[in-house]
């Protein structure tokens, strides 16, 4: 019995210790909670017993996403500040954070003007009333985004209408920041200033030589900024509606050959991506744009809308060519894709070179496709949109240098002219039926561009160093008729107007000329 009492007594002592320590911890916990609560109340209370500003501000910040404004607040919330500024001052002329963080870039709006906030409906100007309990809750970021979308929507509509009205009145801006008409004697462009300096020092300058047989006279001189000095790109095209498309950096400019003005601009969404090729559809105002990121975009210039964005290439799209509704695109990985722009699954065929594609041309009758690559390989393909890269070409004609300057003869549908590169310099005329080189001539310089002149049955070539001249050749003898010196950089691109009386030339030194052509 003593043993049992001793055992029970021992257990009772341990239980009392546990209870004692438990009571101590509870007391400490209560004291801690009370002291924290008292200290917070003391910090957040002013001497008159009201809530402090810091506590009020913290409460506001926690609830700043709420639509209902706090009428008793000494400082309005971030959301209310934005709305008050808009209602009171309208759109600011300085760039704001909301306008920079747009979900979609401004496209085809070269002439932006500010508009009053009265153009925005009341639902976008006023915060919802206190009674409106059905309004969904939005965060601060969502409110900014919606506000920016509303602003830009009305900016686009207003400015598009303004641009159309200006164009009808003939009051469009004559000079764009990247394309300017040379003012000759008063021009401040660095190239013109250097020419004046050379004249003052008595140095000889290049002159345009005019032959009695063919007249090629300079009509307009343009200064262009942003043209890539890249031999393997195709950045110029002139369509049947007398519109010139030229790619400068990340923008495609539309230049009116009739009004001699920049009428529209197409901006790529990413500034790091640049325009690598342009091509107009044979009839209409649909423009295809190849980009350095591998995209092929279709734009309707008349409706100011992007029709579609076709993916598939993994590298720079340097060449484009239309054959009715079939658009062929070539990339620097050597792939040629056929796109049927009428259907959703646009990619209908693929061809392949070993090296990058730098030229691509459908024949005038549309039954053959010529493709040139950077390794000097010229291939002639049949008109079969469902072709695969395993299919063999009709002809394979090797060249010693890259096949970039290439064009079909418009009056001889099976005749193809090819210009040689820097270490070659030969003009070769090919019969694509037999695969024979029927004519050739040595130019002793790099041929960067090539154009047929149907009126006089002649051939025009644009050259690189050292003279950077344009040369007219008689066909079929390939006798040199005359040289023309209008550029100080290599003549990378040539385009012929729809009336075949004007020629657009663009050079690597940032100059472009429109030439009058005829007998």
C-alpha positions in Angstrom: 0.0 0.0 0.0 2.9 2.3 0.8 4.3 1.6 -2.6 1.1 2.4 -4.3 0.7 5.7 -2.4 4.2 6.7 -3.2 3.6 6.0 -6.9 0.4 8.0 -6.9 2.1 10.8 -5.1 4.9 11.0 -7.6 2.5 11.2 -10.5 0.5 13.9 -8.8 3.6 16.1 -8.3 4.4 15.9 -12.0 0.9 16.8 -13.0 1.0 19.9 -10.9 4.2 21.0 -12.5 2.7 20.6 -16.0 -0.3 22.6 -14.9 1.8 25.3 -13.5 3.9 25.7 -16.6 0.8 25.7 -18.7 -0.7 28.4 -16.7 2.5 30.5 -16.9 2.5 30.2 -20.7 -1.2 31.2 -21.0 -0.6 34.3 -18.8 2.4 35.3 -20.9 0.4 34.9 -24.1 -2.5 37.0 -22.8 -0.1 39.7 -21.7 1.6 39.7 -25.1 -1.7 40.0 -27.0 -2.9 42.7 -24.8 0.3 44.7 -25.1 0.4 44.5 -28.9 -3.3 45.5 -29.2 -2.8 48.4 -26.8 0.3 49.6 -28.6 -1.3 49.4 -32.1 -4.4 51.4 -30.8 -2.0 53.9 -29.3 -0.1 54.3 -32.6 -3.2 54.5 -34.8 -5.0 57.0 -32.5 -4.6 60.7 -32.6 -4.9 62.7 -29.3 -8.6 63.4 -30.0 -9.3 59.6 -30.3 -9.7 59.5 -34.1 -8.0 57.1 -36.5 -4.5 58.2 -37.6 -3.6 59.1 -41.2 -1.2 56.2 -41.6 -3.9 53.7 -40.6 -6.5 55.4 -42.9 -4.0 55.4 -45.8 -3.2 51.7 -45.3 -6.9 50.9 -45.3 -7.3 52.8 -48.6 -4.4 51.0 -50.2 -5.9 47.7 -49.3 -9.1 48.6 -51.0 -7.8 50.7 -53.9 -9.2 48.2 -56.4 -12.7 49.0 -55.4 -14.8 51.0 -57.9 -16.6 53.1 -55.2 -14.6 56.3 -54.4 -14.3 57.3 -50.7 -15.9 60.7 -50.3 -14.4 61.3 -46.9 -10.8 60.6 -48.1 -8.4 63.5 -47.7 -6.4 62.0 -50.6 -8.1 60.2 -53.5 -7.0 56.7 -54.4 -4.8 56.0 -57.4 -7.8 55.0 -59.5 -9.7 58.1 -58.7 -6.7 60.3 -59.4 -6.4 58.9 -62.9 -10.1 59.6 -63.6 -10.0 63.1 -62.1 -7.0 64.0 -64.2 -8.7 62.8 -67.4 -11.9 64.6 -66.6 -10.1 67.8 -65.7 -7.3 68.1 -68.2 -8.0 65.8 -71.1 -5.3 63.8 -72.8 -1.8 65.0 -72.1 0.5 65.6 -75.0 3.4 64.1 -73.1 3.8 60.3 -73.3 2.1 58.6 -70.3 2.5 55.2 -68.8 -1.0 54.2 -69.8 -0.4 55.0 -73.5 3.0 53.2 -73.5 1.6 50.0 -72.1 -0.9 49.3 -74.9 -2.1 45.8 -75.6 -1.7 46.3 -79.4 0.5 48.8 -81.2 -0.8 51.7 -83.3 -0.8 50.5 -86.9 -1.2 52.5 -90.2 -1.7 55.8 -88.4 1.1 58.1 -89.4 -0.7 61.3 -88.4 -1.7 61.1 -84.8 -3.5 64.1 -83.2 -4.9 64.6 -79.8 -8.7 64.7 -79.2 -10.7 66.0 -76.3 -12.0 63.6 -73.7 -15.6 64.5 -74.7 -15.2 61.9 -77.5 -15.1 59.2 -74.8 -18.6 58.1 -73.6 -19.8 58.9 -70.1 -19.3 55.3 -69.0 -15.6 55.7 -69.6 -15.3 59.1 -67.9 -17.3 58.7 -64.7 -16.7 56.2 -61.9 -19.7 54.0 -61.1 -22.1 55.4 -58.5 -22.4 54.1 -54.9 -25.7 52.5 -55.8 -24.2 50.5 -58.6 -23.5 47.2 -57.0 -23.5 45.1 -60.2 -20.2 46.6 -61.4 -17.5 43.9 -61.3 -14.5 44.4 -59.2 -11.3 45.4 -61.0 -7.8 45.7 -60.0 -5.8 48.9 -60.6 -3.9 47.2 -63.5 -7.2 46.2 -65.2 -8.6 49.6 -64.8 -5.5 51.1 -66.5 -5.7 48.6 -69.3 -9.3 49.3 -70.0 -8.8 53.0 -69.9 -5.9 52.8 -72.3 -7.9 50.6 -74.7 -10.7 53.2 -74.7 -8.3 56.1 -75.3 -6.5 54.3 -78.2 -9.8 53.1 -79.8 -11.1 56.7 -80.1 -7.6 58.0 -81.1 -7.5 55.5 -83.9 -11.0 56.2 -85.2 -10.6 60.0 -84.9 -7.1 60.1 -86.6 -8.0 57.6 -89.3 -11.0 59.9 -90.3 -8.7 62.9 -90.1 -6.1 61.3 -92.3 -8.7 60.4 -94.9 -10.0 63.9 -95.0 -6.5 65.4 -95.3 -5.7 63.0 -98.1 -8.9 64.1 -100.0 -8.0 67.8 -99.6 -4.4 67.1 -100.6 -3.1 68.4 -97.3 -1.2 65.2 -96.2 2.3 65.7 -94.7 4.6 65.9 -97.7 7.8 64.8 -95.9 8.1 61.9 -93.6 10.8 61.8 -91.0 12.4 58.8 -92.7 11.6 59.7 -96.4 12.3 63.3 -97.4 12.4 64.9 -100.9 15.8 66.4 -101.6 15.7 70.2 -101.6 18.8 70.4 -103.7 20.7 73.6 -103.0 19.1 74.1 -99.6 19.2 70.4 -98.6 20.9 69.8 -95.3 21.3 66.0 -95.7 24.9 65.0 -95.0 25.3 63.5 -98.5 24.2 66.7 -100.2 26.4 68.8 -97.9 29.4 66.6 -98.8 28.7 67.1 -102.5 28.5 70.9 -102.1 31.8 70.7 -100.2 33.5 68.7 -103.0 32.2 71.2 -105.6 33.6 74.2 -103.6 37.0 72.4 -103.4 37.0 71.9 -107.1 36.7 68.1 -106.9 35.0 66.2 -109.8 31.5 64.9 -109.1 29.6 62.1 -110.8 27.2 63.4 -113.5 24.2 61.7 -115.1 25.1 61.0 -118.7 22.2 61.0 -121.2 22.3 59.0 -124.4 20.4 60.1 -127.5 19.0 56.6 -127.9 17.4 56.2 -124.5 16.4 59.0 -122.1 16.7 58.3 -118.4 16.4 61.5 -116.5 16.2 62.0 -112.7 12.8 63.3 -111.6 12.7 63.2 -107.8 15.6 62.6 -105.4 14.7 61.2 -101.9 16.6 60.8 -98.7 15.7 57.6 -96.9 16.7 56.5 -93.4 16.7 52.9 -92.3 17.3 51.0 -95.5 19.2 47.9 -94.7 22.5 47.6 -96.6 21.9 43.9 -97.1 22.4 42.3 -100.6 20.1 39.4 -99.8 16.9 41.4 -99.0 14.2 42.5 -101.4 12.7 45.7 -99.9 11.1 47.5 -102.9 8.0 46.9 -105.1 5.7 49.1 -107.2 2.2 47.9 -107.8 -0.5 48.4 -110.4 -2.2 51.1 -108.3 0.9 53.3 -108.5 1.9 52.7 -104.9 5.5 52.0 -103.9 6.2 49.8 -100.9 9.7 50.1 -99.3 10.9 48.5 -96.1 12.9 50.7 -93.7 13.9 49.0 -90.4 10.7 47.8 -88.7 8.3 49.8 -90.9 6.9 49.4 -94.4 6.3 52.8 -96.0 3.7 53.3 -98.7 4.7 56.0 -101.2 2.2 57.4 -103.7 3.7 57.7 -107.1 1.0 60.1 -108.1 1.0 62.5 -105.2 4.7 61.9 -104.4 3.9 61.6 -100.7 4.1 59.0 -98.0 0.5 58.0 -97.5 0.7 55.2 -95.0 3.1 53.3 -92.7 2.9 49.7 -91.5 4.7 49.2 -88.2 5.8 45.8 -87.0 4.7 44.9 -83.5 8.3 44.3 -82.2 10.8 47.1 -82.8 13.6 44.5 -82.8 12.0 42.8 -85.9 12.7 44.4 -89.2 11.1 44.2 -92.6 13.0 41.8 -94.8 10.9 41.7 -98.0 7.8 43.3 -99.6 5.7 42.2 -102.5 2.4 43.5 -103.9 -0.3 41.1 -105.3 -0.5 41.4 -109.1 -3.9 43.2 -109.0 -5.2 45.0 -105.9 -3.9 46.6 -102.8 -2.8 43.6 -100.8 0.8 43.8 -99.6 2.8 40.9 -98.4 5.6 41.7 -95.8 8.3 39.2 -94.8 10.0 39.8 -91.5 13.3 38.9 -89.8 11.4 36.8 -87.3 10.0 34.4 -90.0 6.5 35.8 -90.3 4.7 36.6 -93.5 2.0 39.3 -93.0 -0.8 40.3 -95.4 -2.1 43.8 -95.3 -5.0 45.4 -97.2 -3.8 49.0 -97.7 -7.3 50.1 -98.9 -9.1 49.0 -95.7 -6.1 49.7 -93.4 -6.2 46.2 -91.9 -3.9 43.3 -91.5 -5.6 40.3 -93.1 -3.5 37.5 -91.6 -0.2 36.6 -90.2 1.2 33.4 -91.6 3.8 31.5 -89.7 6.1 28.6 -90.6 9.5 30.0 -91.3 12.2 29.8 -88.7 14.5 32.6 -90.1 14.6 35.8 -92.1 12.1 35.8 -95.0 14.2 37.5 -97.7 12.1 36.9 -100.8 8.4 36.9 -101.8 6.6 36.3 -105.1 2.9 36.1 -106.0 1.2 33.8 -108.5 -2.5 34.8 -108.4 -3.7 33.7 -105.0 -0.5 31.7 -104.3 2.2 33.5 -102.3 5.7 31.9 -102.3 8.2 32.9 -99.6 11.8 32.0 -99.2 13.9 32.1 -96.0 17.6 32.1 -95.2 17.4 28.4 -94.1 16.7 27.5 -97.7 13.0 26.7 -97.4 10.4 27.9 -99.9 6.8 27.8 -98.6 3.7 28.1 -100.8 0.8 29.8 -99.2 -2.8 29.7 -100.5 -4.1 33.0 -99.0 -7.7 32.0 -99.5 -7.9 29.2 -97.0 -7.2 28.8 -93.3 -4.5 26.1 -93.7 -2.5 28.3 -95.9 0.7 26.3 -96.1 0.2 23.9 -99.1 3.7 23.1 -100.3 7.5 23.3 -99.5 10.6 23.4 -101.6 14.2 23.5 -100.4 17.7 24.7 -101.3 20.9 23.9 -99.5 21.5 27.6 -98.6 19.5 30.7 -98.0 17.0 32.0 -100.6 17.8 35.5 -101.8 15.6 35.7 -104.9 12.2 34.3 -105.9 10.2 35.1 -109.1 7.2 33.5 -110.7 7.2 33.7 -114.6 4.8 36.1 -116.3 2.6 33.3 -117.4 2.7 31.7 -113.9 3.8 28.2 -115.0 7.4 28.3 -113.6 9.1 29.5 -110.4 12.7 30.6 -110.4 14.6 30.5 -107.1 18.1 31.7 -106.4 20.2 30.9 -103.3 23.3 32.4 -101.7 25.4 29.5 -102.8 24.8 30.3 -106.5 22.2 27.6 -107.1 19.4 28.6 -109.6 16.5 26.3 -109.7 13.4 26.3 -112.0 10.3 24.6 -110.5 7.0 23.7 -112.1 3.7 25.3 -111.1 2.5 22.7 -108.6 1.4 24.3 -105.3 1.3 21.0 -103.6 5.0 20.4 -104.1 7.2 18.9 -101.4 10.8 19.5 -100.7 11.6 16.0 -102.0 10.4 16.9 -105.5 13.1 17.6 -108.1 13.2 20.9 -110.0 12.9 21.1 -113.7 16.3 22.7 -114.1 19.3 23.3 -111.8 21.8 25.9 -113.1 24.8 26.6 -110.9 26.4 30.0 -110.7 29.8 31.1 -109.2 28.2 33.6 -106.9 24.9 34.2 -105.1 21.8 34.5 -107.4 20.1 37.7 -106.2 19.6 40.0 -109.2 17.1 38.0 -111.2 14.0 38.8 -113.4 11.8 37.2 -116.1 11.5 38.8 -119.5 8.0 40.2 -119.7 7.7 39.7 -123.5 9.6 36.3 -123.6 8.0 34.3 -120.8 10.6 31.5 -120.8 13.6 33.9 -120.8 15.3 34.6 -117.5 18.1 37.2 -116.8 20.5 36.7 -113.9 23.2 39.1 -112.6 26.4 37.9 -111.0 27.8 38.9 -107.7 31.0 40.7 -106.7 33.5 38.2 -107.9 31.4 37.4 -111.1 29.8 40.4 -112.6 28.3 38.6 -115.6 24.8 39.1 -117.0 23.5 35.7 -118.1 20.3 35.2 -120.2 18.9 31.7 -119.7 16.4 29.8 -121.9 14.4 27.9 -119.2 13.1 25.4 -121.7 16.5 24.1 -122.8 18.5 25.2 -119.8 21.1 26.9 -122.0 22.8 30.2 -121.4 21.9 32.0 -124.7 23.6 35.4 -124.0 26.1 36.9 -121.6 28.0 40.1 -120.9 30.7 41.1 -118.4 29.9 44.2 -116.4 33.2 44.1 -114.3 31.2 44.9 -111.1 28.7 43.5 -108.7 25.1 43.3 -110.0 22.7 44.1 -107.2 19.5 44.5 -109.1 18.0 43.9 -112.5 15.0 45.2 -114.5 13.6 44.6 -117.9 12.4 47.7 -119.9 9.5 46.6 -122.1 9.1 49.9 -124.0 12.5 49.8 -125.6 13.2 46.1 -125.2 16.3 46.8 -123.0 17.7 45.7 -119.8 18.6 47.9 -116.8 21.1 46.8 -114.1 22.0 48.4 -110.8 25.6 47.9 -109.7 27.8 48.0 -106.6 31.4 49.2 -106.0 33.3 50.8 -107.3 31.1 53.1 -109.4 27.6 52.2 -108.1 26.2 53.0 -111.5 23.0 52.1 -113.4 23.5 50.7 -116.8 21.2 50.2 -119.8 21.9 47.2 -122.1 20.4 46.5 -125.5 18.7 43.2 -125.9 19.5 40.6 -127.2 23.0 41.8 -128.1 23.7 43.0 -124.5 25.5 46.0 -125.9 26.0 48.7 -123.3 24.0 51.8 -124.1 24.8 54.1 -121.3 25.8 54.5 -117.6 23.9 56.6 -115.1 25.4 57.8 -111.9 22.8 58.9 -109.4 23.9 57.1 -106.3 27.0 56.9 -104.1 26.1 53.5 -102.6 25.4 50.2 -104.4 22.0 50.2 -106.1 20.3 47.5 -104.2 16.7 47.8 -105.5 15.0 48.7 -108.8 11.2 48.9 -109.5 9.2 49.9 -112.6 6.0 52.0 -112.5 2.8 50.5 -113.9 2.8 52.9 -116.9 6.5 51.8 -117.6 7.6 55.4 -117.7 9.3 55.8 -114.3 11.9 53.8 -112.4 12.4 53.8 -108.7 16.0 53.1 -107.5 17.2 52.7 -103.9 20.8 52.6 -102.8 22.7 51.6 -99.7 23.9 55.2 -99.0 20.3 56.3 -98.1 19.3 57.8 -101.4 16.4 56.9 -103.7 15.7 58.3 -107.2 12.6 58.3 -109.3 13.7 58.5 -113.0 11.7 59.5 -116.0 12.1 56.9 -118.7 11.2 56.9 -122.4 12.3 57.6 -125.9 
